[in-house]
């Protein structure tokens, strides 16, 4: 490996060491590998400044020593990470890319996937809104899980109606304070493996927009193109969330004829998501390049479950910049008015 060693490479070294270890040592290596993607500074910068690597999340004295040795003497290895850990960006890399395109950060209007304490998130809607305002957004979209996903505290139609009142209250307070910011109403609707939703259509029609995602049968190894086409054809959804369903070092995700999937999304004028949760990063750069070729619209969502996680969105910006996606194909660059106009158009043409 070349010097200086980047956090992404350190993550892979940590993960492959973890594979050789057992018990709590294995866990410590894996935890640090996960964390390395979100370290706020390159580890090699810390050592250059004579700072301790234990400043980094999930790094204790033992791992600090190990990482220090790697930085001083990068191990000889040329093999790419296994597929289950391939094509993940680190925050530091993403932020370098964004720094070279500062207008991307400035013009980004919002974040279109996050969970509140109505399902499996920790933040209230007001707290998520404050996190969005802190990032300079005009809107966030609250996308709690729906009732079919019990394990994540999915909500039903009557809870969704109660949530509407809370969101209206938050928006009214923000307006009173003069904030040019609004919370949009949405859900991350649970899709069955044949693309069907689990919510009443009238309840969905009252939402500003609807994201739909698969959360089951994600370890199938056969081609899943048909389920994606069915999901995109579902008239209730405008955005297909975390399409592949991969999770770092845990699940590789589904296989499909992606060119066909993205071409159908483009024909229906629907969006496919870059879920920027650091363990997901789904779509990744490789699939984004195919989406670009097919002309599909892209949506960015941090998939935050805590207010601080809105920072994950930088990973989506970085991936889109690397893939050469144009800003006008990314719906998060639309004003709130244009975004809602697009939703109306998509709804109109599928009914
Ligand atoms: Zn999800």
Boltz pocket constraint, residues with backbone or C-beta under 6 A from the ligand:
constraints:
  - pocket:
      binder: B
      contacts: [[A, 188], [A, 213], [A, 214], [A, 215], [A, 241], [A, 242]]
      max_distance: 6.0
